[in-house]
Each structure stands twice: as structure tokens, then as C-alpha cells.
Amino acid sequence: MESINNRIAQELGVRPQQVAAAVALLDEGSTVPFIARYRKEVTGSLDDTQLRNLEERLRYLRELDERRASILASIEEQGKLTPELTREINLADTKTRLEDLYLPYKQKRRTKGQIALEAGIGELADGLFNDPSLTPETEAARFIDAEKGFADVKAVLEGAKYILMERFAEDAKLLDKLRSFLKHEAILSARVVAGKEEEGAKFRDYFEHDEPLKSMPSHRALAIFRGRNEGILSSALKVGDEAPGSLHPCEGMIAEHFGVKNENRPADKWLGEVVRWTWKVKLYTHLETDLLGELRDGAETEAINVFAHNLHDLLLAAPAGPRATLGLDPGLRTGCKIAVVDATGKLLEYATVYPHVPQKQWDQTLAILGALCIKHRVDLISIGNGTASRESDKLAAELIKKLPELKMTKIMVSEAGASVYSASELAAKEFPDLDVSIRGAVSIARRLQDPLAELVKIDPKSIGVGQYQHDVSQLKLARSLDAVVEDCVNAVGVDVNTASVPLLARISGLNTTLAQNIVNHRDSHGAFKTRDALKKVPRLGDKTFEQAAGFLRVMNGDNPLDASAVHPETYPLVQRIAADTGRDLRSLIGDASFLKRLDPKKFTDETFGLVTVSDILAELEKPGRDPRPEFKTAEFQDGVETLQDLQLGMVLEGVVTNVTNFGAFVDIGVHQDGLVHISALSEKFVKDPREAVKAGDVVKVKVMEVDIPRNRIALSMRMGDTPGEKIDGPRGGGNKGGGKPRPQAQPTTQPAPSNNAMASLFANAKQLRK
């Protein structure tokens, strides 16, 4: 265990004592949000990101140790465990290395080599290998045994060949050398399967694609894997020219490793054939599978991280706050679904209107909406960004002009996942008598008021901010996204008297059952007056209370500290601070100028250290502070509603909907997100798109290229870029100096057809939504 702690400490760049403390807390059942927030003294202030990485590595290394113990036991049981092998197994630092060492001892079905060994041909294999001056045919004649399946010289030599092939292929040091060589030198080659050109048109950028394995980005790797899984592409690892008859570099490495040389001795040619077959039959497929699996794992990890970052930004998007909101789920033939919710998100009234084609009941719709807005004093209009959204945006604009006294604001919001929520068991329980489509309108209204509180009701995979999310390990993806949701909910905290079951279930220490018990308790006994009253909730014990209490807020309760992030375990400290400063507790809370003058060191003791005291004083300055940014909205340009309305050079405002490794997608209000390539995100060099933008950001972009037939828009956030120029330069942009790029084409006033630059820009983007 000590070695695991040391290794994690080295990887994270922290002290082993910090890791040991964090591991102990995790093993006791503490959650990452709780440890990050309330156990800084113990862990040396490890943050939630460090703790998540620690948790993931701890899981991997413990699995590695379990496998190591199993392998040692298996080899020992076979009576083949030597001190040297034990040492090598104990030093193995990856699962791949461990399996390489175990390969010769692994129980497997009878092979051709084993059958030959059982027939006594091992002596011939050893003889030819150790003394190539022997003549293979002559020596093999002595081992002919028809009863054992070796009726002639050819069969005997074949058996000897397989004995050596299997021995060579199970040499862990050789495998390590070959794997390392291929990692650095191999090319991943993708080709279209004959006859699949038309069916697989979306993969055409990979019909004849070669790229170094070591530098292939995750999105291209996943695109090739998807193409292969769909039967459109074939793929292979290649090294050098691999011309027919030439010696493959890996064959040369095998020969060198075992000292096989061609000195024109009788057995040299036969040994050369053993080497060639070892590579082609035994090792190539094995190593290709391993390395492509490793590439996939790395690409999956990167894709999952992209999804996690986007989800984090989306969940922590600025809330519009507790304001009466009209949710509008746009539609054409089936009409627009309307739901009005009050400041707490409670459904007040709903309707279905038909302002657009084919019914075109524009004036009637305005009258219905106007009456609803006046009746319920609506402050915000939340419009889903699906079909007919821009037409509905016009409707909302006219409504606002007709009712200036209400001072309403309209905002376009992502409706991703709203339909999933609408059809969920949770929505059915919340609105059993409500049509599924109306439930969607309620969700659209609420997600504007508080994105976090509403989006936690939806499976994170349905929110639509992923990169090849269906191609990655669903277990790893779910684990990562659940961690993000947990971190976000606990970073904000929840009002225990208004929070839904799904929101409460994400609080540190709670689960769905406990969350439901809390809601049932408040329904039966009224609002909680104190945090301490939570202990009366069935099955909510002391350990759970410790984990959850700091993140559950009781607003306007008996104790003002219950509305803050101060943990109940530190209330005595706050009371001591108040007493020592001669202040009443309520007057102390929020008095920032006074609190800033206090010296935290004066209040430390054996129980509460400097970090804890400093955190508490900071929290008392702004109790229950919300870490989310100020609410801002994007204004889509009037008259720009479809791709046909776009003109090159237009500067528009939009909202970042998704950030990938190669750029960011931006909603500019034309029913099709545009792509800002990584090279066009900033005048400065950008290594990672998330350095420049995040999901939910309101940004200004310039229209660079438009491809109407393929529904593609290329955008730039560099206002000096010239429309039509090639913007798919080197990763991060080729303009590291920050100056304006040299224009390559004159701007035009009409959308330009797609060219190779644009095709390259969208090579991987087109499958992101799948």
C-alpha cells in the first residue's frame, strides 16, 4: 500500500502523507467534495481535481496489485516461480507489462508448439537454435513419429518451428522492445473497404489516411475506429515501406534479440523463417491489437475528459434566478408548447399555440401569450433552440414590444435532453397528468432559471456536449460524468427546503433513497428550521450528516450559519470568534470589512488550523456565495435565421454549445452550429480550446465560410481574419506571434461553396452529435 501512495504522490506532485490521508478518508467512505471542502487540514489542501485523479489512479493501482497477487499465486502453483521472475512481476508498473510477464505461464488451449513438445521435438528445436551448423532435414528425420502426428520431415520441422515461435513470442523483454518501437515508429493506415465508398461517404476523409500512431489525436482515432466498426474502413499498423520480400524492422529486432544471423549455415534459412513467422503469425496481430487498444483507451479518456469539461461548464452556467418564466418549446405542425412557471419553478399554467405554418395563428398566439404574461407577471421568456426556434424568437420579440411595461427578456436555451426528461419516470411522477410535450416546455423554462437544478434530472449523456460519446466505455463515461455532476452540485450547495430529489441525491453522502426521505420528511413535517433537524430523517445517520450537512442550506432558519457553507462541526469556532470580537453572530455574518481585518492565526487551536479558520472567515464575508458567473445572454441578429441568410464577413453574437479538441461549436441562431477551429479561437497561440472558451460562453464570431448543401459553417473569433482564407492551420494555429494572418482571398457578400480547407475543418466534427 505504501508503494501505491508513493507512486500517486509522485504522479500528482504532492507529498506521500497527503495521499495517505486522502486514501484513508476515501476508504472511510468520505466523498471527494467533502474531503476537498472540509478536510483541507488533513490532506494539505488537495483540491477536487487532484482528489478525482487520485481516486482514479488508486482504483487502477489496486486492481493492478490484485492482478499481480493472482499471477504470482498461479505461477507458484505451477512450481515455476523464481526469485528473478518474482522481482520482475513486483516491479511491473502497468497491466500490459504484467500480462507480458505472465504470458508464458498462462493456461491456454493446446497449441501446435505444445503438441510438438509432447512429441519430444523440443530437443530438435533447441538443437537447431543453439547450433545452426546442423542440417534441419537430417536432424528432423530422427524425430519422425507417425503415431504422434509427425509422419515426415516437413511435419517435424513445422513442429520445431512452432516451438521456437511460441517461445520467441512469449519473451517479455522482446515484447517490451517491439511495443516501444511500434509506439514511436508505426503508422496507422486506414483504407475504405471496396464497394463501401458511397455508403461510407461521411468517412471519406479516411478513405486513404496514414498518420503516425504516436501523434494521432483522439477525435481522428475514434473516427477511424467508428468507421471500422461500421464496416466502412479497414485499418492496419505499418512500419517502413513494407515492400514484398523486404525484411520488416520488427523481424530484424526479433532476430537480433535471439542472436539469429544469416551466415549461410545449414539451419540459418530455417531460423530466418522461424523469425519471419513469429512476427507475422504470432506477434503482429497481438501487438497491433494491444497498441490499437491502447490508442482507443487514450482516445476514450480524452473524449471523456472533453465531455466532462463541457458538462462542468454547462452545469455551472449562470442562472437567471428566481423569476417568473414562460417556457416555449417551438414546433411547426404540432404547435408550440407553452408552460409558465413561478419564481420557484412551480408550474402555473400551460397551453399549445399554432403561430407558424401550416396554421399561421400568429395574432391569436400573441393574444394568448400576452394574457399569460400579464396574469403571471412573466419576467423571462425561455425559447428552446430546436425546430422553429428563430420563428418563435420573432414571436417573443413582438410580444415583448406589445407589453413594454413587463420589461421581459427573451433567451434562447439549449433543449438538449428536454425530451429525455419529459419521458422519464421522474417527470411522470412530477406531472402525472401532463402531456409529455408540455413537460418539455416546463424543463426549458426551469433550465433558464437554474441550469444546474434542472439538468441534474437528465442523464448527462443526453445533454449533448460530448465527443464520440457513444464510442467510449459507457462505464468510464458514466463514472466520470457522475463525478462532475457531484462536484458541481456540491460546489453550489442546495436549499434543503426546495431542492428536488434528483438534486438532493447528488449531495455528498446522500443517495436517491435518502433524498426521497428528506423530501418526504419536509412534506410531512414542514420546512426544516435547522440543519440539526436533518438527523430526524429516517436512515440519515451521523456519518451521512457529517458528509452532507455543509452542502445543505437552510434559508431563513433559526441559525444564520445554516444558510452558509460553514460546516456544523465548526460552529463552536464561529461562536468563539463572535465572542472574542464582542460581536453578535448575526451582525458578524456579512460584515466583510470587519472580517477582513481579523487575523486568522488568533483563532487557531489544536482542533482548527489556519486553513480552516481562513476558509470560515472568507465564507462569513459572503455566506452561501454562488460560484457561478453573472447571468448574460446572447442577442441573435435579426434577419439571420437560416444558412441562406449568412454572408461572409458577418460579425455575429452566439453561444458556445460544445468544446472539442479541435475547436468550439457556436450557436448563432440559424439552426446549425458553426465551428470555430482551434486555430481561429484567438490571436494568441491556443494549445487547448478550453483555454479560450467554455460551453455557455457568449462570444462574437465572424462568418468565414458557408457550405449550404452540407449544412456547415466555418467561424472565426479573430476579427482580423479574411473570409475564405484557410483557417485549418497547425494545431493551435500557426500564428503564435499573435499578429494578423496574411489574407488569401478577398471577402465576398454571398456564401462561398465548400473547399478543401473547409472539408478538412469538418472532417471530424460531423459525427460529434452522434
C-alpha positions in Angstrom: 0.0 0.0 0.0 2.9 2.3 0.8 4.2 1.9 -2.7 0.9 2.9 -4.2 0.8 6.1 -2.1 4.3 7.0 -3.1 3.6 6.4 -6.8 0.4 8.5 -6.7 2.2 11.2 -4.8 4.9 11.4 -7.5 2.4 11.5 -10.3 0.3 14.3 -8.6 3.4 16.2 -7.5 2.3 16.1 -3.8 3.6 14.6 -0.6 3.0 10.9 0.2 1.5 12.0 3.5 -1.2 14.0 1.6 -2.0 10.9 -0.4 -2.1 8.6 2.6 -4.5 11.0 4.3 -6.8 11.2 1.3 -6.8 7.5 0.8 -7.7 6.9 4.4 -10.6 9.3 4.1 -11.9 7.7 0.9 -11.6 4.3 2.4 -13.7 5.5 5.4 -16.5 6.5 2.9 -15.8 10.2 2.7 -16.7 11.8 -0.7 -14.4 13.9 -2.8 -16.5 17.1 -2.4 -16.4 16.7 1.4 -12.7 16.0 1.6 -11.9 18.9 -0.8 -14.0 21.4 1.2 -13.9 20.3 4.8 -10.7 18.2 5.3 -8.1 20.6 3.9 -6.1 20.4 7.1 -5.9 16.7 6.8 -4.9 16.4 3.1 -2.8 19.5 2.8 -5.5 21.3 0.8 -5.8 18.8 -2.1 -8.4 20.2 -4.4 -11.3 18.3 -6.1 -9.4 17.8 -9.4 -6.4 16.3 -7.6 -8.7 14.1 -5.5 -10.5 12.8 -8.5 -7.2 11.9 -10.2 -6.0 10.3 -7.0 -9.2 8.3 -6.7 -8.9 7.1 -10.4 -5.3 6.1 -10.0 -5.9 4.4 -6.7 -8.6 2.3 -8.3 -6.2 1.3 -11.2 -3.2 0.6 -9.0 -5.2 -1.5 -6.6 -6.6 -3.5 -9.5 -3.0 -3.9 -10.7 -1.9 -5.2 -7.2 -4.8 -7.7 -7.1 -3.9 -9.0 -10.6 -0.2 -9.1 -9.5 -1.1 -11.3 -6.5 -3.2 -13.6 -8.6 -0.4 -14.1 -11.2 2.2 -14.8 -8.5 -0.1 -17.4 -6.9 -0.7 -19.0 -10.3 2.9 -19.3 -11.3 3.9 -20.5 -7.8 1.2 -23.2 -8.0 2.8 -24.4 -11.3 6.2 -24.6 -9.4 7.8 -22.1 -11.9 8.2 -19.0 -9.7 11.8 -17.9 -9.4 13.3 -15.0 -7.4 14.1 -13.1 -10.6 10.6 -13.6 -12.0 9.1 -12.5 -8.7 11.2 -9.4 -8.8 10.1 -8.6 -12.4 6.4 -9.1 -11.6 6.7 -6.9 -8.5 8.3 -4.1 -10.5 5.7 -4.3 -13.3 4.0 -0.8 -13.3 1.3 -1.4 -15.9 -1.3 -4.1 -16.6 0.3 -4.6 -20.0 3.7 -5.3 -18.6 2.2 -7.7 -16.0 0.4 -9.7 -18.7 3.5 -9.9 -20.9 5.4 -11.5 -17.9 2.6 -13.9 -17.3 2.1 -14.9 -20.9 4.5 -18.0 -20.9 2.7 -19.3 -17.8 -0.9 -18.6 -18.7 -3.2 -21.5 -19.0 -4.2 -21.8 -22.7 -5.6 -24.3 -25.1 -3.1 -26.9 -26.6 -1.1 -25.2 -29.2 0.9 -26.6 -32.1 4.1 -25.9 -30.2 2.8 -27.8 -27.1 1.8 -30.8 -29.2 5.3 -30.8 -30.7 6.9 -30.6 -27.3 4.8 -33.5 -26.1 6.1 -35.5 -29.1 9.7 -34.8 -28.0 10.5 -32.4 -30.8 11.7 -29.8 -28.3 15.2 -31.4 -28.5 15.3 -30.7 -32.2 14.2 -27.1 -31.8 16.8 -26.4 -29.1 19.5 -28.2 -31.2 18.9 -26.1 -34.4 18.6 -22.9 -32.4 21.8 -23.5 -30.5 23.8 -24.9 -33.4 22.7 -23.5 -36.8 25.5 -25.6 -38.4 23.2 -28.6 -38.1 21.2 -29.6 -41.2 17.5 -29.3 -40.4 16.3 -32.1 -42.7 18.9 -34.5 -41.4 18.2 -33.8 -37.8 14.5 -33.8 -38.2 14.5 -37.4 -39.7 15.3 -38.7 -36.2 12.0 -37.4 -34.8 9.6 -38.8 -37.3 6.7 -40.5 -35.4 3.5 -41.0 -37.4 1.6 -42.2 -34.3 2.2 -38.8 -32.7 1.2 -36.9 -35.8 4.6 -36.2 -37.3 4.8 -38.6 -40.2 7.5 -36.9 -42.2 10.4 -34.4 -42.1 8.2 -31.5 -43.1 5.8 -32.1 -40.3 8.7 -32.4 -37.7 10.3 -29.1 -38.8 6.9 -27.5 -38.7 6.5 -28.6 -35.1 10.0 -27.4 -34.2 9.3 -24.1 -35.8 6.1 -23.6 -33.7 8.0 -24.5 -30.5 10.5 -21.7 -31.2 7.8 -19.3 -32.4 5.8 -19.6 -29.2 9.0 -19.3 -27.1 10.0 -16.1 -29.0 6.5 -14.6 -28.9 6.3 -15.1 -25.1 9.6 -13.3 -24.3 8.5 -10.3 -22.1 11.7 -8.3 -22.9 11.2 -8.7 -26.6 7.6 -7.7 -26.4 8.6 -4.6 -24.5 11.1 -3.6 -27.1 8.7 -4.2 -30.0 5.9 -2.4 -28.4 8.1 0.6 -27.6 9.4 0.7 -31.2 5.9 0.5 -32.7 4.6 3.2 -30.4 7.2 5.6 -31.8 7.5 4.4 -35.4 4.3 2.8 -36.5 1.8 4.5 -38.9 -1.9 3.9 -38.5 -3.2 3.3 -42.0 -6.9 3.5 -42.8 -8.5 2.5 -46.2 -12.0 2.3 -47.5 -13.5 -1.2 -47.8 -14.0 -1.9 -51.5 -17.6 -1.2 -52.6 -18.3 0.9 -49.4 -17.4 4.3 -50.9 -20.9 5.6 -51.3 -22.4 4.1 -48.2 -19.5 5.4 -46.1 -19.3 8.9 -47.6 -19.2 10.5 -44.1 -15.8 8.8 -43.6 -14.3 9.9 -46.9 -11.6 11.8 -45.2 -10.2 8.5 -44.0 -10.6 6.5 -47.3 -6.8 6.8 -47.7 -5.4 8.1 -44.5 -2.0 7.5 -42.9 -0.9 9.1 -39.7 1.8 8.4 -37.1 0.4 6.4 -34.2 2.2 8.5 -31.6 0.7 11.8 -32.7 -2.9 10.8 -33.7 -5.4 13.0 -31.9 -8.3 11.3 -30.1 -11.1 12.5 -32.4 -9.4 11.1 -35.5 -8.6 7.8 -33.8 -12.2 7.5 -32.7 -13.5 8.4 -36.2 -11.4 5.6 -37.7 -12.5 3.1 -35.1 -16.1 4.0 -35.7 -15.6 3.6 -39.5 -14.0 0.2 -38.9 -16.9 -0.9 -36.6 -19.4 0.1 -39.2 -17.6 -1.9 -41.9 -16.6 1.1 -43.9 -12.9 1.3 -43.1 -10.1 -1.2 -42.6 -7.1 -0.3 -40.6 -3.5 -1.6 -40.0 -0.3 -0.7 -38.3 2.6 -0.2 -40.7 6.3 0.5 -40.3 8.6 1.5 -43.2 7.8 0.7 -46.8 7.0 -3.0 -46.0 7.8 -3.9 -49.6 7.2 -7.6 -50.5 10.3 -9.6 -49.8 12.0 -6.9 -47.7 12.9 -7.6 -44.0 10.4 -6.0 -41.7 12.1 -3.8 -39.0 10.4 -5.9 -36.3 11.7 -9.1 -37.8 15.2 -7.7 -37.6 14.6 -6.8 -33.9 13.4 -10.4 -33.2 16.5 -11.9 -34.9 18.8 -9.6 -33.1 17.2 -10.3 -29.7 17.7 -14.0 -30.1 21.0 -13.8 -31.9 19.7 -15.3 -35.2 22.0 -14.4 -38.1 22.3 -15.4 -41.7 25.9 -16.8 -42.1 24.9 -19.3 -44.8 24.9 -22.2 -42.3 22.5 -25.1 -42.9 19.9 -24.0 -40.3 20.1 -20.2 -40.9 17.5 -20.1 -43.6 15.1 -22.2 -41.4 15.7 -20.0 -38.4 15.1 -16.9 -40.5 11.7 -18.5 -41.4 11.0 -19.0 -37.7 11.7 -15.3 -37.1 9.5 -14.2 -40.0 6.6 -16.4 -38.9 7.0 -15.3 -35.3 6.4 -11.7 -36.4 3.6 -12.4 -39.0 1.7 -15.1 -37.3 2.3 -14.6 -33.6 3.3 -11.1 -32.8 2.0 -8.7 -35.4 -1.7 -9.2 -34.6 -1.1 -9.5 -30.9 0.8 -6.2 -30.8 -1.5 -4.4 -33.2 -4.4 -5.4 -31.0 -2.6 -4.2 -27.9 -1.5 -0.9 -29.4 -4.8 0.0 -31.1 -6.5 -0.9 -27.8 -4.1 1.4 -26.0 -4.8 4.1 -28.6 -8.5 3.6 -28.1 -8.2 3.8 -24.3 -6.2 7.1 -24.6 -8.7 8.5 -27.1 -11.6 7.4 -24.9 -10.0 9.0 -21.9 -9.6 12.3 -23.9 -13.1 12.2 -25.2 -14.5 11.5 -21.8 -12.4 14.5 -20.4 -13.8 16.7 -23.2 -17.4 15.7 -22.3 -16.7 16.2 -18.5 -15.2 19.7 -19.1 -18.2 20.7 -21.2 -20.7 19.2 -18.8 -19.0 21.1 -15.9 -19.2 24.4 -17.7 -22.9 23.8 -18.7 -23.9 22.8 -15.2 -22.2 25.8 -13.7 -23.7 28.2 -16.3 -25.1 31.4 -14.9 -28.7 31.0 -13.5 -31.3 33.6 -14.4 -32.5 33.3 -10.9 -35.9 33.0 -9.2 -38.0 34.9 -11.8 -41.4 34.0 -13.3 -40.6 32.4 -16.6 -42.5 31.3 -19.7 -41.0 28.2 -21.4 -41.6 27.9 -25.1 -40.9 24.6 -26.8 -41.1 25.5 -30.5 -42.8 23.5 -33.2 -44.5 23.8 -36.6 -47.2 21.3 -37.4 -47.7 20.1 -33.8 -47.6 23.7 -32.5 -45.6 25.4 -29.8 -45.9 24.1 -26.3 -46.1 26.8 -23.6 -45.5 26.5 -19.8 -45.4 29.3 -17.3 -43.6 28.6 -14.0 -43.3 30.9 -11.0 -40.1 32.0 -9.4 -39.6 28.7 -7.6 -40.2 26.7 -10.8 -43.7 25.6 -9.9 -45.9 25.1 -13.0 -48.7 27.7 -13.1 -50.4 27.3 -16.5 -49.8 25.8 -19.9 -51.1 25.9 -23.4 -50.4 24.9 -27.0 -50.4 27.5 -29.7 -50.0 27.4 -33.5 -48.3 30.6 -34.7 -46.3 29.1 -37.6 -47.1 27.1 -40.7 -49.4 25.5 -41.6 -51.9 27.1 -39.2 -50.3 30.6 -39.0 -52.4 31.7 -36.0 -49.9 34.5 -35.2 -52.3 37.1 -33.8 -54.3 34.6 -31.7 -51.0 33.2 -30.3 -49.8 36.7 -29.3 -53.1 37.3 -27.5 -52.8 34.0 -25.6 -49.2 34.6 -24.6 -49.9 38.2 -23.7 -52.7 37.2 -21.4 -50.5 34.6 -19.7 -47.6 37.0 -19.3 -49.8 39.7 -17.7 -51.6 37.2 -15.5 -48.4 35.7 -14.0 -46.2 38.8 -14.3 -43.7 36.9 -16.5 -40.2 38.3 -16.4 -38.3 35.9 -18.7 -39.2 34.0 -21.9 -37.1 30.8 -22.4 -37.1 29.5 -26.0 -35.9 26.1 -26.9 -33.4 26.1 -29.8 -35.0 23.3 -31.9 -37.2 23.4 -34.9 -38.9 26.8 -35.5 -36.8 28.4 -32.7 -36.0 31.5 -34.8 -39.6 31.9 -35.9 -40.6 31.6 -32.2 -37.8 34.1 -31.3 -39.5 36.6 -33.6 -42.8 35.9 -31.9 -41.3 36.6 -28.5 -39.7 39.8 -29.7 -43.1 41.1 -30.9 -44.7 40.0 -27.6 -42.1 42.0 -25.7 -42.8 45.1 -27.8 -46.5 44.8 -27.2 -46.0 44.5 -23.4 -43.2 47.0 -22.6 -44.5 47.5 -19.0 -43.4 43.9 -18.1 -39.8 44.6 -19.2 -39.5 41.0 -20.3 -36.3 39.4 -21.6 -36.2 36.5 -24.2 -33.4 34.0 -24.2 -32.7 31.0 -26.5 -31.7 27.9 -24.5 -30.5 24.5 -25.4 -33.3 22.0 -25.3 -30.9 19.0 -25.4 -32.2 16.3 -23.1 -35.6 18.0 -22.5 -37.3 15.2 -24.4 -35.4 12.6 -22.3 -36.6 14.3 -19.1 -40.2 14.6 -20.5 -40.5 10.8 -21.0 -38.7 9.9 -17.8 -40.2 8.2 -14.7 -39.2 11.3 -12.7 -41.2 13.6 -15.0 -44.2 11.2 -14.9 -44.1 11.3 -11.1 -43.8 15.1 -11.0 -46.5 15.7 -13.7 -48.6 12.5 -13.9 -51.5 14.2 -15.8 -49.4 16.4 -18.1 -48.7 15.6 -21.7 -45.0 14.7 -22.4 -44.6 17.7 -24.8 -45.7 20.2 -22.1 -43.3 18.6 -19.6 -40.5 19.6 -22.1 -41.7 23.2 -22.0 -41.5 23.2 -18.2 -37.9 21.9 -18.4 -37.0 24.6 -20.9 -38.3 27.3 -18.5 -36.7 25.8 -15.5 -33.3 25.3 -17.1 -33.1 29.1 -17.6 -33.9 29.8 -14.0 -31.3 27.3 -12.7 -29.5 25.1 -15.2 -27.9 23.0 -12.5 -31.1 22.2 -10.7 -32.9 21.2 -13.9 -30.1 19.4 -15.7 -29.3 17.0 -12.8 -32.7 15.4 -13.7 -31.3 14.3 -17.1 -28.8 11.5 -17.8 -25.6 13.5 -18.5 -25.1 11.6 -21.7 -28.3 13.1 -23.1 -27.2 16.7 -22.7 -25.4 16.7 -26.0 -22.0 18.2 -25.1 -19.8 15.1 -25.8 -17.3 14.0 -28.4 -17.9 10.5 -29.8 -19.7 9.7 -26.5 -21.3 6.5 -27.9 -17.9 5.1 -28.9 -16.3 5.1 -25.5 -16.6 2.9 -22.4 -20.0 3.6 -21.0 -18.9 2.6 -17.5 -16.0 5.0 -17.5 -18.1 7.8 -19.1 -20.8 7.4 -16.5 -18.4 7.3 -13.7 -16.7 10.5 -14.9 -19.9 12.4 -15.6 -21.4 11.4 -12.3 -18.3 12.8 -10.6 -18.7 16.1 -12.5 -22.3 16.4 -11.5 -21.5 15.6 -7.9 -18.7 18.2 -7.8 -20.9 20.9 -9.4 -23.9 20.4 -7.2 -21.8 20.4 -4.0 -19.8 23.5 -5.2 -23.1 25.4 -5.4 -24.9 23.8 -2.5 -28.7 23.3 -2.3 -31.7 24.7 -0.4 -32.8 21.7 1.6 -36.4 23.1 1.7 -36.9 23.5 -2.1 -34.4 21.1 -3.7 -35.8 18.2 -5.8 -35.0 14.5 -5.1 -32.5 14.3 -8.1 -30.7 17.4 -6.8 -30.5 16.3 -3.2 -29.3 12.8 -4.4 -26.2 14.4 -5.8 -25.2 15.9 -2.4 -22.2 14.4 -0.7 -23.2 11.4 1.3 -26.7 11.2 0.0 -28.4 8.8 -2.4 -31.8 8.6 -4.1 -33.4 6.9 -1.1 -32.1 9.4 1.5 -33.0 12.3 -0.8 -36.6 10.9 -1.1 -36.7 10.5 2.7 -35.7 14.2 3.1 -38.5 15.3 0.8 -41.0 13.1 2.5 -40.0 14.4 5.9 -40.4 18.1 4.8 -43.7 17.3 3.2 -44.9 15.6 6.4 -43.4 18.0 9.0 -42.9 21.2 7.1 -39.8 23.1 6.2 -36.6 22.3 8.1 -35.8 25.1 10.6 -32.2 23.9 11.3 -29.6 21.6 9.8 -29.7 19.6 13.0 -33.3 18.7 12.3 -32.0 16.6 9.3 -30.9 14.0 11.9 -34.6 13.1 12.3 -34.8 12.0 8.7 -35.1 8.2 8.5 -31.7 6.4 7.8 -29.8 9.7 7.8 -27.1 8.8 10.4 -24.2 10.7 11.9 -21.7 9.8 9.1 -24.2 10.9 6.4 -24.9 14.1 8.3 -21.2 14.8 8.5 -20.8 14.3 4.8 -23.9 16.2 3.7 -24.6 19.0 6.2 -22.2 21.6 4.8 -23.7 21.4 1.4 -27.4 21.6 2.5 -28.6 25.1 3.2 -31.5 26.1 5.4 -32.5 29.6 4.3 -34.2 31.9 6.9 -33.8 29.3 9.6 -33.2 29.5 13.3 -29.4 29.6 12.9 -28.0 32.0 10.3 -25.0 29.7 9.9 -27.3 27.1 8.4 -27.6 29.2 5.3 -23.9 29.2 4.7 -21.2 26.7 3.7 -19.8 26.7 7.3 -20.0 23.1 8.5 -21.9 22.5 11.7 -18.7 20.8 13.2 -17.1 24.3 13.2 -20.0 26.3 14.6 -18.2 26.4 18.0 -15.3 28.1 16.3 -17.6 30.8 14.8 -19.2 31.4 18.1 -15.8 31.8 19.7 -14.8 34.3 17.0 -18.0 36.3 17.7 -17.5 36.2 21.4 -13.8 37.2 21.2 -14.6 40.1 19.0 -17.6 41.2 21.0 -20.0 40.8 18.1 -23.4 39.3 17.8 -23.4 36.3 15.4 -26.0 37.8 13.0 -24.2 41.1 12.8 -20.9 39.4 12.2 -22.1 37.5 9.2 -21.7 39.5 6.0 -19.6 42.3 7.6 -16.7 41.9 5.1 -14.8 45.0 6.1 -14.6 43.8 9.7 -13.9 40.2 8.9 -11.0 41.2 6.6 -9.3 42.9 9.5 -9.3 39.8 11.7 -6.1 37.8 12.0 -6.9 34.1 11.4 -3.9 33.0 13.5 -5.6 34.3 16.6 -8.4 31.8 16.4 -6.4 28.6 15.6 -6.1 25.8 18.2 -5.5 22.1 18.3 -8.7 21.3 16.5 -8.9 24.1 13.9 -5.9 25.1 11.9 -5.1 28.2 9.9 -6.6 26.8 6.6 -9.9 26.0 8.3 -10.1 29.4 10.1 -9.2 31.3 6.9 -11.9 29.4 5.0 -14.5 30.2 7.6 -13.7 33.9 7.7 -14.0 34.0 3.9 -17.3 32.2 4.0 -18.7 34.6 6.6 -17.9 37.5 4.4 -20.3 36.2 1.7 -22.3 33.4 3.2 -23.7 30.9 0.8 -21.9 32.6 -2.1 -22.8 31.1 -5.6 -19.6 30.3 -7.6 -21.5 30.6 -10.9 -20.9 33.7 -13.1 -23.3 36.6 -13.7 -26.2 35.9 -16.0 -25.7 37.2 -19.5 -27.5 36.5 -22.8 -26.6 36.4 -26.5 -28.5 38.5 -28.9 -29.0 36.8 -32.2 -29.1 39.1 -35.2 -32.5 40.0 -36.6 -32.9 38.7 -40.1 -30.3 35.9 -39.8 -32.3 32.8 -39.2 -31.1 30.2 -41.8 -27.8 29.4 -43.5 -29.1 31.2 -46.6 -29.2 34.5 -44.6 -25.4 34.3 -43.7 -23.0 36.4 -45.6 -19.2 36.1 -45.5 -17.6 38.6 -43.1 -20.7 39.0 -40.9 -19.9 39.5 -37.3 -22.5 37.8 -35.1 -23.1 37.1 -31.4 -23.5 33.5 -30.4 -23.3 30.9 -27.6 -20.7 28.2 -27.3 -22.5 24.9 -27.2 -19.7 22.4 -27.3 -15.9 22.5 -27.0 -13.8 19.7 -28.6 -10.1 19.1 -29.0 -10.1 20.8 -32.4 -12.3 23.8 -31.7 -15.6 25.0 -30.5 -19.2 24.9 -31.8 -21.2 28.1 -31.6 -24.9 28.6 -31.9 -25.5 31.8 -34.0 -29.3 31.2 -34.4 -29.5 29.5 -37.8 -30.4 26.0 -36.6 -26.9 24.8 -37.3 -23.9 25.4 -35.0 -20.8 26.8 -36.6 -17.3 25.6 -36.0 -14.5 27.8 -34.7 -11.4 25.8 -35.4 -8.7 25.8 -32.7 -6.5 28.0 -35.0 -9.2 30.7 -35.1 -10.1 30.9 -31.4 -7.6 33.6 -30.6 -4.9 35.9 -31.9 -2.6 34.1 -29.4 -1.4 30.5 -29.6 -4.0 28.2 -28.2 -3.0 24.7 -27.2 -6.3 23.6 -25.7 -9.6 25.1 -26.9 -10.8 25.2 -23.3 -8.1 27.8 -22.6 -10.1 30.2 -24.8 -13.8 29.3 -24.4 -16.1 27.1 -22.5 -19.7 25.8 -23.0 -22.2 28.6 -22.3 -19.9 31.5 -23.2 -21.3 34.3 -25.2 -18.9 35.1 -28.0 -18.5 37.3 -31.1 -17.7 35.4 -34.3 -17.0 36.2 -37.9 -18.5 34.1 -40.7 -15.6 32.7 -42.7 -17.2 30.0 -45.0 -20.6 28.5 -45.6 -21.4 25.2 -47.2 -25.2 25.1 -47.6 -25.5 21.6 -49.2 -23.7 20.1 -46.2 -25.0 22.4 -43.5 -21.6 23.6 -42.5 -20.5 27.0 -41.2 -16.8 27.9 -40.5 -16.4 30.8 -38.0 -13.5 32.7 -36.5 -13.2 34.6 -33.3 -10.2 36.6 -34.8 -11.9 39.6 -36.2 -8.9 40.3 -38.4 -9.3 37.0 -40.4 -10.4 37.3 -44.0 -13.4 35.3 -45.1 -12.5 32.4 -47.5 -9.0 32.1 -46.2 -7.7 28.7 -45.0 -8.1 28.6 -41.2 -7.3 24.9 -40.6 -3.7 25.6 -39.9 -1.4 23.8 -37.4 -2.9 22.7 -34.1 -3.3 25.8 -32.1 -2.9 27.9 -35.2 0.2 28.7 -37.0 0.1 32.3 -35.8 2.0 32.0 -32.5 3.2 35.6 -32.7 -0.3 37.0 -32.4 -0.2 39.1 -35.5 -2.9 39.1 -38.2 -2.6 36.3 -40.7 -1.9 37.1 -44.3 -5.2 37.2 -46.3 -5.5 34.6 -49.0 -8.8 35.7 -50.6 -11.0 38.8 -51.0 -14.2 38.8 -49.0 -17.5 38.3 -50.9 -21.0 39.1 -49.9 -22.5 35.7 -50.7 -21.9 32.3 -49.1 -19.0 30.5 -50.7 -19.0 26.9 -51.8 -17.1 24.4 -49.7 -13.4 23.9 -50.5 -10.7 21.5 -49.3 -9.9 23.8 -46.3 -13.5 23.6 -45.1 -13.8 19.9 -45.7 -10.7 19.4 -43.5 -12.2 21.7 -40.8 -15.3 19.5 -40.6 -13.5 16.1 -41.1 -14.2 15.0 -37.6 -16.8 17.5 -36.5 -19.7 16.0 -38.4 -20.1 13.0 -36.1 -19.9 14.8 -32.8 -23.6 14.8 -32.2 -23.9 11.1 -32.7 
